């Protein structure tokens, strides 16, 4: 059996912030997540929060916070 791994970057970032941003070895993370299966692909995604056509002040602030905190 093969596996495809999807990593939600926004969620992972929140978890890492809780642990004061430890260094992550993504190869080891993918190996652990695959449960020993052959990994076909790994996708890492981080989406910005929803923004309406005419964003509210809170939406604008939320997006600005996220843009400044995305893992580089």
Beta strands, then each sheet from edge to edge (+ up, - down):
strand 1: 2-8
strand 2: 38-45
sheet 1: 1+ 2+
end
